[in-house]
Amino acid sequence: MSDPKFQTWLTDHLFTPSEFEDFLLCPFRFYVESYLGLEPIPPQEPELTPLEIGTLIHRILQFFFEKHAKEIGISSKDKLQASLRKITVQTLESYQKNRPHLIPALLSFQKERIEKTLTQVLEKEISMEQTKSSLKPTTFEWSFGKKGPLELPDGKGGGIRIKGRIDRIDVDHESKRFLIIDYKTGSQKITGNQLRRGEAFQLPLYLLAVQKLLLPEYEPIGGLYYHLSDLSMDAGMIRSSLLPDGFKIHPSSSSFFSEIEWKELFETTTKHLQSIVQEIREEKFPSREEPCEPWCPWKDLCKIRSFEISE
């Protein structure tokens, strides 16, 4: 039996790419986090969690590039590193106020690791700038949705409304092309084949959002995951004929898409989203069948739910 409250909520809801991926991982997780609005208990660990480190690195890079993007390749490396170090210290000090359980000695060690990662990112940006590529970092943490969502057809005469936030958009104003960059701090990589199968939604939806809402007269080059753990930027989706200078991707990489594959990718993504949204509308939220990941914050709730159902 349909829940009127849920259906009312769904009518006004703006989806995020992460919610679609959460649903694929575990429909019950989507229900708990998106509809019920439950949040995991704040971490009480004596050191920063991997998720917190990722969030902090994103924030520091945003502040740094907003201030210095146009100076890379012009200002001295020492000056840029000093500013990056200052932004890092300020960001960590501000964050530390809300995490009183952090042990200073552990935080100091993690701070060194974060600074090392950020310094390596800066060095790579300087190196790429020296290729004289006309593609430049231009927009950071661009949000879409509240003032104007991305809308896709739901296959039933209605629409799927989507919001999101993009880490970085590199733009070539001369050729009117753009490239999406999504920072990743984890080691797991999403392949081009996973994108082809419609198993990852961020890059395709981000590309559509920029093209429709921000740069309608510009042509998409593609989107890449920037893995900060090893500074690689070779996974994602790139149109084969439009690879910009400074990007080293193996010719046989699954990240390359022909024009036919490019078109098919967005068709597959849209159809997969339509299927997911239909299941959500039908209120189908089973728990994941195989064992939950150890890190899932809702695994105990699933156990209680399964016990009640069996009873």
Secondary structure, DSSP 8 states (H G I E B T S, - for coil): ---HHHHHHHHH--B-HHHHHHHHH-HHHHIIIIIS---------SS--HHHHHHHHHHHHHHHHHHHGGGTTTS-HHHHHHHHHHHHHHHHHHHHTT-TT--HHHHHHHHHHHHHHHHHHHHHHHHHHTTT-S-EEEEEEEEESSSS-EEEE-SSSSEEEE-EEEEEEEEETTTTEEEEEEEE-SS----HHHHHTT---HHHHHHHHIIIII-TTSEEEEEEEEETTTTEEEEEEEEGGG--TT----TT-TTEE-HHHHHHHHHHHHHHHHHHHHHHHTT-----SS---TT-TTHHHHHHHHHHHH-
